[in-house]
């Protein structure tokens, strides 16, 4: 079974059901820590609506938090949800521009990471 993450009429990610649920759990936890809503609204079915403007604010907050430190454990914990979110945001029509070298380094990984999604 699959889990569909969709903007208006467009699928931005279609992982397995298990991966979709893992991502949602991580994203909700991250949203609590960065004090932003995710913009993700799961349905009773195997879909999740992505409100791109709200999701963008969430991803921007994640990226800012990631770039604000050199802590390797924090980077490791955030990396999966951040890269996945950046890919989904790009597929939803939003290209992020780096505001620092740290942001640029993680944004440079998006294309490679996207190939595994």
Protein Blocks (a to p, Z undefined) as FASTA:
>chain_A
ZZddddehiafbdcdfklmmmmmmmmmmmmmmnopaehiacdfblcdcddfklmmmmmmm
mmmmmmmpccfklmmmmmmmmmmmmmmmmmnopacddfbfklmmmmmmmmmmmmmZZ
